[in-house]
C-alpha cells in the first residue's frame, strides 16, 4: 500500500515519530506501517533548539541512516523548509526524495527571535503551490499552528487555512494540539484533506479518533521526551545507589 493510500484506511494511520536509526528499527519491530521524523526530537538529540537551528545536511544525514536500516514509508518533518527561498526548499525536497523519502511535513509558522509566529496565510499558500507543482510525487502534509499557538479564533482560522491549502494542492492537513471532538469534527467536515492529529494529554483514544474521521495520528516529540526522562531517572539512580543494580532490573537482562 502506497503512502497516499495509507491515509484512506478505515482506521487512522498510526505514524511512529522517530529521531535516529535505533528508534526507526524499534518502530519497525513494533509493526508500524510508516514512520516520520520529529524535528524537535532530532534537534534535541543533536543538541539544538527546535526551529531550524541545525543545518539541512545534518537532517539529511539522519535521514540517510534511517533509510539504511528500515524500508518503511518515511515522512520527514521539514519544518518551514530549511531555506529562505522557494528554490532552496525545492532543492531540499528533491534531495529528500533522492534519499527515499515519500512525504514531508511543512508548517505555516516560523520561529523568529525564539518566538513561533504564524505566517501570512496567502503568502504561505503561494509558496505551497510552487512547491507542489515542482515536486508532484511528494506527499505534502501541511501543518497549521493555529491551535498550537492558541490563536484567538483557532477553529475559524484553521478551517480557512485548511481550505486554502487544499486548493493549493496539499495532500494532508496536520493540526497539532487540536483535541476537542467538536473541533475535530468541524475540521473533518469542512476540509477535505486527511486530518492528522498529534499526541496530547487530552487526546481521545484511537477508536474514538477514527469515529471522528481522523486519518493520521502522530506522536510529535513526546516519545523521545519520555525516553529522555527515563534515561535521566536511570542515571540519577546509579548516582544515588552507587551501583548498577537498576540497569539490570529490567526484563531484557
Secondary structure, 3 states (H helix, E strand, C coil): CCHHHHCCCCCCEEEEEECCHHHHHHHHHCCCCEEEECHHHHHHHCCCCCCCCCCHHHHHHHHHHHHHHCCCEEEEECCCCCCCCHHHHHHHHHHHHHCCCCEEEEECEEEECCEEEECCHHHHHHHHHHHHHHCCCCEEEEECCCCCCCCCCHHHHHHHHHHHHHHCCCCEEECCCCCCHHHHHHHHHHCCCEEEEECCCCCCCHHHHHHHCCCEEECCCHHHHHHHHHHHHHHHHHHHHCCCCCCCCCCCC
